Each structure stands twice: as C-alpha cells, then as structure tokens.
C-alpha cells in the first residue's frame, strides 16, 4: 500500500488553504486574496493563478490521454522530483536508487534532502541492470527508484518489460522520467503500467518537445493518493498564469509540434550519418531523444574547439561509462550546418 511507504506526517499534514481553494468559479467582485484591483497587464495577471491548474490538466487529458485525477503540474519536473523525495524518503534514514549515467538532479535533490543515493550503474551497453537493481532493492529497500527513459545523457529508451519487471519487484515507488519520450514515435509510456501498479509514477515535461523550457511546466502522472500528497506540500500558486496559458496554447496547436518533430528526426538521422564520417568521432550512440551522444578522441579539446567557434555542446566525460563523450542537441538545419562546418574544419586540420 502506498500509505505504508509514505512519510507518516505527510499523510496527516493539513495543507495551506489559499483564497482560490476556498472559492472557484467566476464572481463580479474579488475582495478575498488581497490582490491589487488594477490590472496593469490587461491579461488578468493582477489575480492569482488557478492553484490546481484545472484547464491545463483537462487539456493534457484531452490531447495526451493522462486522466485529470492522475496529474499534478509542477514548476518544471525538477520541483516534482524534489517533492516526491520529500514525500517518501525520511532524511538521514532512507535512500533513492538511480542508474548512472543519468539525469543528475535526482542525486542533487536527494542530497539536499539528506537522503542517501544508491547507484546501480548501467551495463556496458548502457542498459538497465535489472538483476543488480533487484539485489539493491532486497538489500537496501530504496524508497524511490528513478528511471530516465529515454535516458539523459545516453539517449536510449529502455524496454518497457524491463521497467515493468523492476516496478513489480519494487515494494516502494518507481518513477519513470519520460522527458524525451515524445521524440520516440515507437515509445510505450509507463503510464500503461500505472493502471495495474499504483507504485508507478511518470514524469513528463513541456521543456523539450513542447518547446516551453522557459515556461517551466512539469507533469507528474501518478496514483490519486500520490497526487493528493503532492498537492498537500506544493506551494499554493507554483505554476504561473503565463505558464498555464503557454501550456494550453501549445496543446491547442499540437499539430505544429508534430511538423517540427519530423524535422528534428530527419536532422537527427542526417547528423548521425555525418558525424560518423569524422576520424575523431569514435562512436555515435543510438538515441531515441532529440540529442546525440558521441564518443571522441579528446572531448575536452573538442569541446573547447567548438566553444571557440561559437558552438556550445555538453561535455559528459565526467559521467561513468562515458569517457570522452559529448552530448549534442539536434538544432535547426542552419545550426546543424554550422556544427558540421566547424567539425569539417577540424578534420581538415588533423589531416593536413
């Protein structure tokens, strides 16, 4: 039962009640929230936003199929990661489990909250070590297992059956971070597992595919009990009015994103083939995301070279299993051409 793995005081916590919790709907005069009556923006920004993001969540259900009762919106997925750790893991006592190399914020938020971090590294082919994770569950009983699929920074999606095997074995919470799932047309969301296993939760974001990194919109899809717990501890107005409107607008114009997705996938395929032609590129990893991980002869030198040409990529060489690796986001056709031109110049310099 989920109640058995949550921190005791969260279950009995009486959350703050805002003015917009006590009244919802439309009124002629609002004198309840100590707002400024003057709307200088002419967009209603003198009023507090909906603390429950109802319109956005209904749009998410309509377009993405995640039911309203299973969703809560965060100020980016990072806020939701932090809140899940605070809900389930007791500081100085409990742990979470990650599989490095992976998204670094799981570890950071755990350490901020005084929670231990167990690391079951990926296999040599950058896949989940299912048996290793099961042993860690038996020995340490982590309160949350975070699985990033498609994984950042490797770009690889994990087999849904492997995720299911871990989630079914894990008596605590399994969180699947699907930040890049929209870039893989064949991706099967772990939302399918949630219907049978209340200990599964899914993270989505509007920062990548939906092109709203600046709006900070994260989505948690989970059991209603987990959603209730998040609503208890989150700030009352954690998602701004502008962000909620941005999210709704993006969902209303979903076809535009699909058209850009085709461009991104086409450019990714082209980049993958072009990158293989350079002698200093030792490996181009398979990617199901909107970025490509490459292994090169000298990542530090190549990173500096590209930076000096006005091109910024991400050096991931400090991560386990990723020595001399760079992560390259798939940009526009023009941006990708600039990258390839710079790499071609380096190749010529090495040959001459």
N, C-alpha and C positions, 0 to 999 in steps of 0.2 A: 504494500500500500504506500502511496506517495506520502501520506501523513507521517509514516514511520521514518522516512528518510529526510524530512524537512527539520530545520531547527525548531525547537519547541516553541520559542517565544514568537516566531513568525505566525504560527497557527492561531495564536490568541491575540496577536497585535491588533490594536484598534487604530486604523489609519486616519490620517488627517482628512477632514471633510472640507472641501473648498466651496465657495459660493455656487459654482457651476455644478457641483454634486447635488446640492440641495434644490436647485431649480434647473430644469432643462426645458427647452422649447422656446417660444417667442413671446416677448412682452413689449408693451409700449414704453415703459419706463424702467430702467435698471438702476436701482439705488442700493444694491446688495454687496458689491465687491470693491467698493472704494476706488473705482476706476475714474479716469478723467472723462467727463461728459463730452469733451471736444475731440472729434476725430480729425486730426490734422492730416492723416493719410488718405482720407476718403475711402478707405478699404476695410473699415471696421477694426483696425488694429489698436484702437483705444480700449477694446474689450478683450478679456482673457479668452484664449482658445478653448475649444472643447477638450476637457481633460481625458476623455475616453476615445477621442479620435473616431467617432462613430461613422461619419461619412467616408473617411478614408478606409476604414476596415470593411465597410459594406462594399466599397469599390474593389477592394482586394478579393473579397469573396466572389464578386461578380466576374472579375477578369482572371484571377489566379486560382479560384476554387477553394481557398482556405476559409473555412467557416468562421463567422464573426466570433462565436463563443470560444474559438480556439486561438484567437490572435490578440496580441497587445503590441503597441508601437513604442519604440524606444528612440532616443536621441542618438541614432546610429546603432548598429549591432553591438558596439563596444559597451554602451550603457546596459544593454540586456545581458551581456556576458557577466559584467560586474554584479548585476542584481541576482542572477542565478547563483553565483558563488556565495553571495551574502545570504540567500535563502536556504541553501542546502549544506554549506560547509562551515563547521564551527572553527573559528580561529584558534590556532595552537593545538588543534586536535585532529581535524580532518584533512583530506587531500583531494586533489583532482588528478586526472590522468590525461596526458597528451602523447602524441606520437611525432616526435621531431624527425625531420624538419617540418614545421607547420607554422601557422599564424602565431606571432609572438605575444599577442595581447592576453591569451589565456593564462600564460605563465605570469605576466606582469600583474594582472588583476588578482590572481591567487596570492601572489606575494604581498601586494598592497593590503589584502585582507587577512594576512597571517595564516594562509593555508598552504600546506605542503604541495609540491608538484612532483608527480611520478611521471617518468618518461620511458615509454616503451618505443624505442626508435623504429622507424620504418625498416623494412627489409632492404637488402642491397638493390633490389629493383624498384624501390620506393613504393612498396605496397604495405598494407596493414599486416602486422604480425599478430594474427588473431590468437594463436596459442599463447604467445607472450602476454598479450593483453588479458587473456583468461587467467593466466598464472598470477598476474598482478592483482586482478580482482579477488582471487582466492586469498592472497597473502595480505593485501593492504586495504581492500574494500574502499576504493575511492568513491567519494560522494557524487562526482560528476566525471564522465568521460567525454571529452571534446574530440569530435572527428570532423575535420575540414575536408569537404568533398564537393567539387573539385578542390584539391589541396593547394594552398598557397604556402610555399613558393614553387611547388613542383608542377602544378597544373593538372595533376592526374586525378580522375574520378575513381572512387572505389566501388567495387561490386556491391550492389545492394544486398546480396545474400550474405556477404561478409559483415556488413554493418548490422544486418538483422541478427546474425549469429552472436555478435558482441552484445547487442541490446537485449536479446533474450537471456543471455547468460548473466548480464549485469543486473544485480538486485537494486541498484541505485539509478540515477538519471544518466541517460545517454543523449548528448546534444550534438546534432549534425549541423554544421555550419555550411550552408549552401550558397554562400555569397556569389559564387561564379556559375551556379547551376544553369542560368539562362543562356549561357554560351554553348551549352552542350545539348543539341536537339534530341539526342537519344537518352538524356538523363532521366532516371526514375527517382523522384523525390522520396525522402524518408518519411514524408507525410503519410505515405501508404502504410508505414509501419505503426504510426501513431494510432491508427484506427484499431489496432489489435493490442498495442502495448502502451499504456499510459505513461510509462517511464521514458518514452522517446519524446524529444523536443527538437524543433527545427528552427534554424535562423536563416532569414533572408535579408537582403539589403536593397535599397534603391540607389546605392552609390555606383554600381558597376553598369549593368545592362540598362538600367533606367536613367542613367546619366544625371543623377542628382546627388553627387558626392557632397556638394556644398549645402544641401538642404538637411542632411543628417537624418535619414529615415531608416530605421531598422525594424524588422518584423520578427516577433517570436511566435511560432505556431506550437501549441502545446495543449496538454490536458487542461480543462477548465479550472482545476484546482491550482495548477501552476500559474495560470493566467491570473487567478484571484490573488495569489501571493505576490506576484509582480505588481499588480495594481495597489496592493497594500503599501509597498515600500517605495514605489517610484515617486518622484516629485509630482505635484498635482498638475502642473502645466509643462510637462517635459518636452512636448513637441509643439513648436510654434505654429501660429496660424499660417504663416507663409509656407512652412514645410508641409503642413497638411494640404494646403491648396496645391502646392507643387506636385505632391504625390497623386492627388486626384486628377490633376491635369495630365500627368504622364500616363495614368491608366486609361483615361478617356481617349488618348491618342496612341494607344498601344501599337497600332499598325506602323507608325513612323519608326518605332524601335525595331520592329521586325525587319524593316527595309535596311536599317543601319546594321543590324545583326548580320545580314547577308554580306554586306561589305566587309565587316570585321572578319568573318570566317574566311572569305575569299582572300583578304590581305594576309591573314594568318597562314594560310596554306602557301601563299606566294613567298612570304618571309621564311617559312620553314625550309623551302627548297633553296632559296637564295643563300641562306645562312650556311647551308651545308657545303657551299662552294668555296668557302674561305679556309685556307690551310690552318689558321689559328683556332678555328672552331672544331673542337674535338667530338662534341656530341650535341645534337638537338633533341631535347626530351619531348616525348609526346605530351600534348597539352589539350585539355578539354575546357580551358578557360580563355580569357582574352589577353593572355600573355604567353610568352615562350621562355623557357629556361634553357640556357645553353652552357655547356662546359667549354672553356677556352684554355689556351696555354698559360696565360697570365692575366687573371681577372682584374687585379689591382691596376696593372698598367693599361689594360684596355678601357677600364672604367675612366681613368684619368684622361686617356686619349679622347674618348668620346665627350667627356665634360669640356675639354678644351675646344671641342668643335661645337659646343652649344647643345649637346645632346645628353640628356640625363637618363640613365638606366639604373637598375638596383643591383648592387653587389651583394650576393647572397653567400659568399665564400666562407663566412664565419659559421654557417649552419652545418650540422653534422651531415655527412654523406655528400656535401655539395662544394667540395674544394674547387676553387677556380670557376665558380659559376656566376653568371649574370642573368637577371630576370628582365625581360624586355616586354613592355606593354605594346600591344598591337595598336598603332596610331592610325592617323589618316593616311591616304595614299601619299600625300606630299611629305608627311613626317617620316613615313617608312622609307621613302626615296632618299631623304636626307641621311637617314641612318645607313642605308646601303651604300650611298656615295662615300660616306666617311669611312666605312669598313673597306670599300674597294681601294681607297687611297692608302690605307694602312697595308693592305695586301700587296699593292704595288711597291710600297716602301720596303717590305720584307723581301720581295723577290729581287729588286734592283740592287 
